């Protein structure tokens, strides 16, 4: 890859350390994308119409919000979702808020219960 060539070109210089960090980030993102694709295939085997129904009822949900909903559908805890999506507890709180708002759920409605209907 181009990053690998640059690393080899600048071996021993401070720039090579930065390039190595970039390479690790890119590899991590590739793994996350692959893991999500594998997860989605397995998830659809168990919940075949989940994404279709979710998209139909809430077309304004982002890709990340749909992922979040899928993890909630499996009853993953906030800590587990944070780890899988590589986000903070605050990120979890914000995602929940945005999803609830887009779904027009009131404060007494349970997001997990609502999502389990899909």
C-alpha positions in Angstrom: 0.0 0.0 0.0 1.0 3.6 -0.4 1.2 4.1 3.4 3.6 1.2 3.7 5.8 2.7 1.0 5.9 6.0 2.8 6.8 4.3 6.0 9.7 2.5 4.4 10.9 5.7 2.7 10.9 7.6 6.0 12.2 4.9 8.4 13.9 6.3 11.4 12.3 9.8 11.0 9.6 11.1 13.2 7.3 11.1 10.2 7.5 7.3 10.0 6.0 7.0 13.5 3.1 9.1 12.5 2.6 7.1 9.4 2.6 3.9 11.4 -0.2 5.3 13.6 -2.2 6.2 10.5 -1.7 2.7 9.1 -2.9 1.1 12.3 -6.0 3.3 12.3 -6.8 2.4 8.7 -6.4 -1.3 9.5 -8.6 -1.0 12.5 -11.3 0.7 10.4 -11.1 -2.0 7.8 -11.5 -4.7 10.5 -14.5 -2.8 12.0 -16.1 -2.6 8.5 -15.5 -6.3 7.9 -16.8 -7.2 11.4 -20.0 -5.2 10.8 -20.6 -6.9 7.5 -20.2 -10.3 9.0 -22.5 -9.3 11.9 -25.1 -7.9 9.5 -25.2 -11.2 7.7 -25.7 -13.2 10.9 -28.1 -10.7 12.3 -30.3 -10.9 9.1 -30.5 -14.7 9.5 -32.2 -14.2 12.9 -34.1 -11.0 12.2 -34.6 -11.0 8.4 -36.8 -7.9 8.1 -35.4 -5.8 10.9 -33.4 -3.3 8.7 -36.2 -3.2 6.1 -38.9 -2.3 8.7 -36.6 0.1 10.5 -35.8 1.9 7.2 -39.4 1.9 6.2 -40.6 3.5 9.5 -37.6 5.7 10.2 -35.9 6.6 6.9 -34.0 9.4 8.5 -31.8 7.2 10.7 -28.2 7.2 9.9 -26.1 4.1 9.2 -24.6 4.4 12.7 -28.0 4.8 14.3 -29.2 1.7 12.5 -26.2 -0.2 13.8 -27.0 1.0 17.3 -30.6 -0.1 16.9 -29.4 -3.6 15.8 -27.2 -3.9 18.9 -30.1 -2.8 21.1 -32.3 -5.4 19.4 -29.8 -8.0 20.6 -30.1 -6.5 24.1 -26.5 -5.5 24.3 -25.7 -3.3 27.3 -24.5 0.3 26.8 -21.0 -0.7 27.8 -21.0 -3.5 25.1 -22.3 -1.2 22.4 -19.7 1.5 23.4 -17.0 -1.1 23.0 -18.3 -2.5 19.7 -18.8 1.0 18.1 -15.6 2.4 19.8 -17.5 5.3 21.3 -17.7 6.8 24.8 -20.5 6.5 27.3 -21.4 10.1 26.4 -21.6 9.0 22.7 -24.0 6.2 23.8 -26.2 8.8 25.6 -26.2 11.1 22.5 -27.0 8.3 20.1 -29.9 7.2 22.3 -31.2 10.8 22.5 -31.0 11.3 18.7 -32.7 7.9 18.0 -35.5 8.6 20.5 -36.0 12.0 19.0 -36.1 10.7 15.4 -38.6 8.0 16.6 -40.6 10.6 18.4 -40.6 8.6 21.6 -41.7 10.3 24.8 -39.7 10.1 28.0 -41.8 7.2 29.4 -41.3 5.0 26.3 -38.5 2.4 26.5 -36.2 2.5 23.5 -35.2 -1.1 23.7 -38.9 -2.2 23.9 -39.8 -0.1 20.9 -36.9 -1.5 18.9 -37.8 -5.1 19.8 -41.0 -4.7 17.8 -39.0 -4.6 14.6 
